Amino acid sequence: MSSTAKIGHLEKVPTEIHCPACNAVGLSTLRLEAYTCVQRIIGAINFCLCCTPIKWEGRYDYNHYCSKCGCYIGRNIQLSWYKRKLFKARHSDFKRDNEQWKNYQRQKSTEQNVN
């Protein structure tokens, strides 16, 4: 299961995922969908001009769905370098706090076993 994508780390290509709805492991189905007003306006302009003069990277959301049951898994989100650094810092804080909590639980259970 280590090869499946982690939540929040979906890419712009079909990715191997573990579906929480049907517990299937397989490649996700990728759909390019325009949800925001700006994305829809740019899509309409491109459609009316019969070409793609606006080649903006964010004109579509890269949405991933389970290929078995169709459950929405998540989407690819581009983060700036600053946000990536901030999330990494938060993640390391979470890991440290989680380790401290596990150590506390171990100490508490050993104290209860001794008594």
N, C-alpha and C positions, 0 to 999 in steps of 0.2 A: 504494500500500500504506500510505500515511500515514493513511488514514481507518480502517483496521482497529484494533481495540482492542489495547492492549498488555497483556501478561500482568500480572496484579495490578491491573488497572483495569477489571474487569468490573462492569457495573451491574445493577440490578434489572429491566431490560427486555432483550429479545433484542438482541444487539449484533453488529455486523459483525465477524467473526473470520477468521483464517487458520488452518485446521486443520493441525497438524503431521503427522497420520497420512495424510490423503488429499490434502493440498495444495489443498483447495477453499477458496474465499473466498465467504462468504455469511453470512446471519444465523444466530446460534446458536439452538438450541432451549432454552428455559428451563423447568426443572422445579423446583417447590417440594417439597423433600424434608426429612423429619424424620429426623435421624441420631442425635442424642444422646438419652440416657435422658430428660432433662428435656423435650426437644421431643416425644418420644413420649408422655410422661405428659400433657402439656398437650393434645396432639392427642386422646388418649383421653377426657380430661375434656370437651373441646369436643364430641366425637362423642356421648358419653353424654348430655349436656345438650341435644343437638340445636340448638345455637346456638354462637356464639363469644363466651362471656363473658370469655375471656382473650385480649386483643388485644395480646400481647407481640410486639414487632418481630422478635425472634430465634426465634420458634417454628418457623420453616422456614429451611433453607439455600436460597439461590437458585443452583442449579447450572446451568452452561451446558454444552451438548453440541453437537457438530457436527451440522448438519441433514442432511448427506449420509451420513456413515458412523456417526454415533452416538458418536464418541469423546468422552470427558470432557475438557473444556477447562479448566474452573476454576469458582470460585464467587465470589459477591459477599461481601466481608467488610467490615463496618463497623468503622472504626478510630476511636479517640478522638482528640481534637485533639493530645494529647501524642504518641501513636504516629505520627500523620501528620508532625509536626515532626521526630521522630527519624528516620523513614524518608527524609524529604527531605534531612536532614543527611547520612545515610549515602550516599544517592544522589549528592550533590554530591561527597563524598569519593571515591566510586568513579569518577566522571567525571574528577576531577582526576588520580587515580592512573592511569587509563587513558590520558589525554593524555600524562602523563610517560612511560609505557611506550612509546607510539607514537613520541614524540620520541627516546627511547633507541634504538629499533629503526631509525629513520631515520638517526641518527648512525652507528650501527654499520654499516649497509648502505653509506653513503657512504664510510666509512673503508675498507671492503673493496673498493669500486669504485676508490678512489684507489690502493690498493696493488696 
